[in-house]
Amino acid sequence: MRPVTLRSRDADATRAVLDEAVRVHGEVHAEPPFRGVPYYADDRFRDRLAVASRQPGFSLLAAEDGDETAGYLYGFALPGHTRWWSPLKDVLPAETTEETGARTVFIQEIMVRAPWRGRGIARTLHDEFLRSRGEERGLMCVEPGNEPARSAYLRWGWTPVATTAFTPAGPVFDCLLKPLRRVRV
């Protein structure tokens, strides 16, 4: 097995590969436990990715194996005026939810296609994406029953802090935080 090539894309370059990203997402999420869940429908993913690509600090990282896409990770910096923390099902202290625009990078999606799973590609995408960031901490969400992803994130240093649902009828997610940089005082 040859190693994958990582390719970083900004918002404009991501819009150019939007259809491919939707295709990969659809393939990954056609499997249980995602299959048939409206939140994971292709049109909703297309909308989420389009909105994300307009956020400050947006970046998409692709893992490519020759001319095939093995997987994607994308995220962005939470702006200082974000409402991201408001739909939480848990109450967190203000010092946890305060944002500056440079404090938190939100990893919105990590996905690896089945033929490339078990090769460390998700971890490679994760590590390279976070290495390229300047924020103080990372934020991501995972469904509690999404194994082995949830277990992997916990092994990689993420800590559950709350739960949320992004839509009223959508799935519930564990919100995870991970320190990235030491804050200078």
C-alpha positions as CSV (number, residue, x, y, z in Angstrom):
1,M,0.0,0.0,0.0
2,R,1.4,3.3,-1.0
3,P,1.0,6.3,1.3
4,V,-1.6,8.9,0.6
5,T,-0.9,12.4,-0.5
6,L,-2.4,15.2,1.6
7,R,-3.7,18.3,-0.3
8,S,-5.0,21.4,1.6
9,R,-7.7,23.5,0.0
10,D,-9.0,26.9,0.9
11,A,-12.6,27.9,0.4
12,D,-12.3,28.6,-3.3
13,A,-10.5,25.4,-4.1
14,T,-13.1,23.5,-2.0
15,R,-15.9,24.9,-4.0
16,A,-14.2,23.5,-7.1
17,V,-14.3,20.0,-5.6
18,L,-17.7,20.3,-3.9
19,D,-19.4,17.6,-6.0
20,E,-16.5,15.1,-5.3
21,A,-16.7,15.9,-1.5
22,V,-20.5,15.3,-1.6
23,R,-19.9,12.0,-3.4
24,V,-17.4,10.8,-0.9
25,H,-19.6,11.9,2.0
26,G,-22.6,10.0,0.5
27,E,-20.5,6.9,0.1
28,V,-19.2,7.0,3.7
29,H,-22.6,7.8,5.1
30,A,-24.5,5.2,3.1
31,E,-23.4,2.7,5.8
32,P,-25.0,2.1,9.2
33,P,-25.5,3.9,11.6
34,F,-25.7,6.9,9.2
35,R,-27.8,5.4,6.4
36,G,-31.3,6.8,6.2
37,V,-30.7,9.6,8.8
38,P,-31.8,12.9,7.2
39,Y,-29.0,14.8,8.8
40,Y,-26.5,12.9,6.7
41,A,-28.3,13.3,3.4
42,D,-26.2,14.6,0.5
43,D,-28.1,17.9,0.1
44,R,-27.7,18.7,3.8
45,F,-24.0,17.9,3.7
46,R,-23.6,20.1,0.6
47,D,-25.3,23.0,2.5
48,R,-23.1,22.4,5.6
49,L,-19.9,22.4,3.6
50,A,-20.9,25.5,1.6
51,V,-21.7,27.3,4.9
52,A,-18.4,26.1,6.5
53,S,-16.4,27.2,3.5
54,R,-17.5,30.8,4.2
55,Q,-16.3,30.7,7.8
56,P,-13.0,32.4,8.8
57,G,-10.0,30.2,8.8
58,F,-11.8,27.5,6.7
59,S,-9.6,24.7,5.4
60,L,-10.2,21.3,3.8
61,L,-7.6,18.6,3.8
62,A,-7.9,15.7,1.4
63,A,-6.1,12.4,1.5
64,E,-5.5,11.3,-2.1
65,D,-4.3,7.9,-3.4
66,G,-3.3,8.5,-7.0
67,D,-6.4,10.0,-8.6
68,E,-8.8,8.6,-5.9
69,T,-9.9,10.5,-2.8
70,A,-9.4,8.4,0.2
71,G,-10.9,10.9,2.7
72,Y,-11.5,14.4,3.8
73,L,-11.3,16.5,6.9
74,Y,-12.5,20.1,7.1
75,G,-12.9,22.8,9.7
76,F,-12.7,26.5,10.5
77,A,-12.1,28.9,13.4
78,L,-15.0,29.8,15.6
79,P,-15.6,33.6,15.3
80,G,-15.7,35.7,18.4
81,H,-19.5,36.3,17.8
82,T,-20.3,32.6,17.3
83,R,-23.6,31.1,18.5
84,W,-22.0,27.6,18.2
85,W,-22.2,27.0,22.0
86,S,-25.9,28.1,22.4
87,P,-27.7,24.9,21.4
88,L,-25.8,22.7,23.9
89,K,-27.8,20.3,26.1
90,D,-25.4,21.0,28.9
91,V,-24.5,24.2,30.7
92,L,-20.8,25.0,30.5
93,P,-18.9,27.8,32.3
94,A,-18.5,31.1,30.4
95,E,-14.7,30.6,30.3
96,T,-15.2,27.4,28.2
97,T,-17.6,28.9,25.7
98,E,-15.9,32.3,25.3
99,E,-14.6,32.7,21.8
100,T,-12.1,35.3,20.3
101,G,-12.0,34.3,16.7
102,A,-8.5,32.7,17.3
103,R,-9.3,30.4,20.3
104,T,-11.0,27.4,18.8
105,V,-10.8,25.5,15.5
106,F,-13.9,23.3,14.9
107,I,-13.3,20.1,12.9
108,Q,-16.7,19.7,11.3
109,E,-16.1,16.4,9.5
110,I,-13.6,13.6,9.2
111,M,-14.4,10.9,6.7
112,V,-12.4,8.0,5.2
113,R,-13.8,5.7,2.5
114,A,-14.0,2.0,3.3
115,P,-11.2,0.8,1.1
116,W,-8.7,3.1,2.9
117,R,-9.9,2.5,6.5
118,G,-7.5,0.9,9.0
119,R,-4.5,2.6,7.4
120,G,-4.2,5.5,9.8
121,I,-5.6,8.0,7.3
122,A,-8.1,9.6,9.7
123,R,-5.3,10.1,12.2
124,T,-2.9,11.5,9.6
125,L,-5.6,14.0,8.4
126,H,-6.3,14.9,12.0
127,D,-2.7,15.4,13.0
128,E,-1.7,17.4,9.9
129,F,-4.8,19.6,10.1
130,L,-4.2,20.4,13.7
131,R,-0.5,20.9,13.2
132,S,-1.3,23.6,10.6
133,R,-3.6,25.6,12.9
134,G,-2.7,28.4,15.3
135,E,-5.7,28.2,17.6
136,E,-5.5,27.4,21.3
137,R,-7.8,24.3,21.2
138,G,-9.8,22.1,18.9
139,L,-13.5,21.2,19.0
140,M,-15.2,18.3,17.3
141,C,-18.4,16.3,17.7
142,V,-19.1,12.6,17.4
143,E,-22.2,10.5,17.9
144,P,-21.8,8.5,21.1
145,G,-22.4,5.2,19.3
146,N,-20.1,6.0,16.4
147,E,-17.4,3.4,17.1
148,P,-14.5,3.1,16.4
149,A,-14.4,6.9,15.7
150,R,-15.3,8.0,19.2
151,S,-12.8,5.7,20.8
152,A,-10.1,6.9,18.5
153,Y,-10.8,10.5,19.3
154,L,-10.5,9.8,23.0
155,R,-7.2,8.0,22.4
156,W,-6.0,11.0,20.4
157,G,-6.5,13.3,23.4
158,W,-10.0,14.6,23.0
159,T,-12.2,15.1,26.1
160,P,-16.0,15.1,26.1
161,V,-17.4,18.3,27.6
162,A,-21.1,18.5,26.5
163,T,-23.7,17.1,24.2
164,T,-25.6,18.9,21.4
165,A,-27.9,18.4,18.4
166,F,-27.5,20.6,15.4
167,T,-31.1,20.2,14.3
168,P,-34.2,19.5,16.5
169,A,-34.8,16.1,14.9
170,G,-31.1,15.3,14.3
171,P,-28.7,13.0,16.0
172,V,-27.2,13.9,19.4
173,F,-23.4,14.4,19.4
174,D,-20.8,14.4,22.1
175,C,-18.8,17.7,22.0
176,L,-15.1,17.1,22.5
177,L,-12.3,19.6,23.2
178,K,-8.5,19.2,22.8
179,P,-5.8,21.6,23.9
180,L,-3.6,22.5,21.0
181,R,-1.3,25.4,22.1
182,R,-0.2,26.7,25.5
183,V,-1.8,30.0,26.3
184,R,0.8,32.6,27.2
185,V,-0.2,34.8,30.2
